[in-house]
Amino acid sequence: MIGLGFSQVIPAGSAVPVTDGILKQSEYPQLDTYQDMRLGQAVSTDGKTLYFALEAPTSGWVALGLGANRMDGAYLILGYDDGKNAVVSEETGRGHSHQPNAVKKLLTSAVKETSGKTVLEFSLPASDYAGISSLKMLLAYGKQDNFTSIHQRFVPVQVELKWK
């Protein structure tokens, strides 16, 4: 499992990340590379919103899981862009599978495929993670535009949350 620090709050007066499926270098105060994926993270200045972006070298699906280093039990945000439809789904991992959530948490979301890379961006309320100092996550992507094909790459990470 790879660990990282999540201490970068969006500087006062700076723009919040734009949820458009484009990961810009200066958009996220915390931007790290894990194998062949880039993960951007930010906390709003008021501490109420978490922003995430995941870029993977695929023309298929990408996913970010929160709360677990495996699919089972993770809150999953999956997305793909097939050229006609950009689809984002909130799901919960169950064993080696996952199912759509009845309750939706995302405040904003976007997914976009460009030049063989797919970027998934989203924001959600920080209140679900307030008070915890470490968040287990998983990063994954697959080759196809669906949510049923097996992953090509899967990387567990752990984020240290440092609340202001």
C-alpha positions as CSV (number, residue, x, y, z in Angstrom):
1,M,0.0,0.0,0.0
2,I,1.3,3.4,-0.9
3,G,0.9,6.3,1.6
4,L,0.7,10.0,1.0
5,G,0.0,13.2,2.9
6,F,-3.3,15.1,2.3
7,S,-2.4,18.4,3.9
8,Q,-3.0,20.7,1.0
9,V,-6.0,22.9,1.5
10,I,-6.9,25.2,-1.4
11,P,-5.1,28.5,-0.7
12,A,-7.4,31.4,0.3
13,G,-8.3,33.4,-2.8
14,S,-7.5,30.5,-5.2
15,A,-10.0,28.9,-7.4
16,V,-11.5,25.5,-6.5
17,P,-10.9,22.7,-8.9
18,V,-13.3,22.7,-11.9
19,T,-15.1,19.4,-12.3
20,D,-14.8,19.1,-16.1
21,G,-12.8,15.9,-16.7
22,I,-9.6,17.8,-17.4
23,L,-6.7,17.5,-14.8
24,K,-4.6,20.6,-14.9
25,Q,-1.2,20.7,-13.2
26,S,-2.1,23.7,-11.1
27,E,-5.7,22.8,-10.3
28,Y,-5.0,20.5,-7.3
29,P,-2.6,21.5,-4.5
30,Q,-1.9,17.8,-4.0
31,L,-1.0,15.9,-7.2
32,D,0.8,12.5,-7.0
33,T,1.6,9.8,-9.5
34,Y,1.0,6.1,-8.7
35,Q,2.5,3.8,-11.2
36,D,0.9,5.1,-14.4
37,M,-2.0,7.1,-12.8
38,R,-2.2,10.7,-11.5
39,L,-4.3,11.5,-8.4
40,G,-5.3,15.1,-7.6
41,Q,-6.8,16.0,-4.2
42,A,-7.9,19.1,-2.5
43,V,-9.9,20.3,0.5
44,S,-12.0,23.5,0.3
45,T,-10.8,26.4,2.4
46,D,-13.8,26.0,4.7
47,G,-13.1,22.2,5.1
48,K,-16.6,21.2,3.8
49,T,-15.8,19.8,0.4
50,L,-13.2,17.2,-0.8
51,Y,-12.2,17.3,-4.5
52,F,-10.6,14.3,-6.3
53,A,-9.3,13.7,-9.9
54,L,-7.9,10.5,-11.3
55,E,-6.2,10.3,-14.6
56,A,-5.4,6.9,-16.2
57,P,-3.8,5.8,-19.5
58,T,-6.9,4.1,-20.8
59,S,-9.8,4.6,-23.2
60,G,-11.9,2.5,-20.8
61,W,-13.2,3.0,-17.3
62,V,-11.5,4.6,-14.3
63,A,-12.5,4.2,-10.6
64,L,-11.5,5.7,-7.3
65,G,-12.6,3.8,-4.1
66,L,-12.8,5.5,-0.7
67,G,-12.7,3.8,2.7
68,A,-11.0,0.5,1.8
69,N,-7.9,-0.7,-0.1
70,R,-9.9,-3.4,-1.8
71,M,-13.2,-3.3,-3.7
72,D,-15.1,-5.1,-0.9
73,G,-16.7,-2.4,1.3
74,A,-15.3,0.6,-0.7
75,Y,-17.4,3.5,-1.8
76,L,-16.6,3.5,-5.5
77,I,-16.9,6.3,-8.0
78,L,-16.6,4.8,-11.5
79,G,-16.6,6.6,-14.8
80,Y,-16.1,6.2,-18.6
81,D,-16.5,8.3,-21.7
82,D,-17.4,6.3,-24.8
83,G,-17.5,9.3,-27.1
84,K,-21.3,9.6,-27.0
85,N,-22.0,9.3,-23.3
86,A,-19.9,10.3,-20.3
87,V,-21.1,8.0,-17.4
88,V,-20.3,8.3,-13.7
89,S,-21.7,5.9,-11.1
90,E,-21.6,5.7,-7.3
91,E,-21.4,2.1,-6.2
92,T,-20.4,0.0,-3.2
93,G,-18.0,-2.9,-3.5
94,R,-19.4,-6.3,-2.5
95,G,-16.8,-9.1,-2.6
96,H,-15.4,-9.1,-6.1
97,S,-18.3,-7.1,-7.5
98,H,-20.1,-3.8,-6.9
99,Q,-23.6,-2.5,-7.0
100,P,-25.1,1.0,-7.5
101,N,-25.8,3.0,-4.3
102,A,-29.3,4.1,-3.6
103,V,-28.0,7.2,-1.8
104,K,-25.9,9.5,-3.9
105,K,-23.1,11.6,-2.2
106,L,-21.4,13.4,-5.1
107,L,-21.8,17.1,-5.3
108,T,-20.2,17.3,-8.8
109,S,-18.8,14.8,-11.2
110,A,-17.3,14.6,-14.7
111,V,-15.4,12.1,-16.8
112,K,-13.6,12.7,-20.1
113,E,-11.5,10.7,-22.5
114,T,-8.9,12.5,-24.5
115,S,-5.9,11.1,-26.4
116,G,-6.0,7.6,-24.8
117,K,-6.3,9.0,-21.3
118,T,-9.4,9.1,-19.1
119,V,-9.9,11.6,-16.3
120,L,-12.6,11.2,-13.6
121,E,-13.2,14.2,-11.4
122,F,-15.7,14.7,-8.5
123,S,-16.4,16.4,-5.3
124,L,-18.2,15.3,-2.2
125,P,-19.0,16.5,1.3
126,A,-16.0,16.2,3.7
127,S,-18.4,15.5,6.6
128,D,-18.3,11.8,5.8
129,Y,-14.6,11.7,6.5
130,A,-14.3,14.4,9.3
131,G,-12.4,13.3,12.3
132,I,-10.5,10.5,10.6
133,S,-6.7,10.9,10.2
134,S,-6.2,8.3,7.5
135,L,-8.3,7.4,4.5
136,K,-7.8,4.1,2.6
137,M,-8.3,4.4,-1.1
138,L,-8.0,2.3,-4.3
139,L,-7.2,3.5,-7.8
140,A,-8.1,1.4,-10.8
141,Y,-8.8,1.4,-14.5
142,G,-9.9,-1.0,-17.2
143,K,-9.8,-1.2,-21.0
144,Q,-13.5,-1.2,-21.8
145,D,-16.3,1.4,-21.6
146,N,-18.4,-0.4,-19.0
147,F,-18.5,-1.1,-15.3
148,T,-18.4,-4.9,-15.5
149,S,-15.0,-5.6,-17.1
150,I,-12.1,-6.5,-14.8
151,H,-9.4,-4.0,-14.0
152,Q,-6.2,-3.7,-15.9
153,R,-4.4,-1.9,-13.0
154,F,-5.3,-1.6,-9.3
155,V,-3.3,0.4,-6.8
156,P,-4.1,0.6,-3.1
157,V,-3.1,3.9,-1.4
158,Q,-3.6,5.5,2.0
159,V,-4.1,9.3,2.4
160,E,-3.2,11.1,5.6
161,L,-6.0,13.6,6.3
162,K,-4.8,16.7,8.1
163,W,-7.7,18.9,8.9
164,K,-7.2,22.6,9.5
